[in-house]
Amino acid sequence: MSKLTAYVKDSYRELLEKVTWPTWSQLQQSTMIVLVATLIITGIVWVMDLGIASLLELVYSFFKS
């Protein structure tokens, strides 16, 4: 049990003394970057999905009777 207590105390001390936390403006800027990147990647995947769906419809149309 003493090892667990020491681990928790060391972890807490490390969070207070050694970790550098971002400022509010840095956090907002990082959030906006992640949001924009997510939207761009979502758009790319959406366009790829539309293209593949159209291609598959074309291929399937050759095999319809």
LINFENPE-V26834 format. One line per field, one symbol per residue. burial: b if it has 9 or more other C-alpha atoms within 8 Angstrom, else e. A space follows every 10 residues. Layout:
burial->???
This chain:
burial->eeeeeeeeee eebbeeeeee eeeeeebeee eeeeeeeeee eeeeeeeeee eeeeeeeeee eeeee
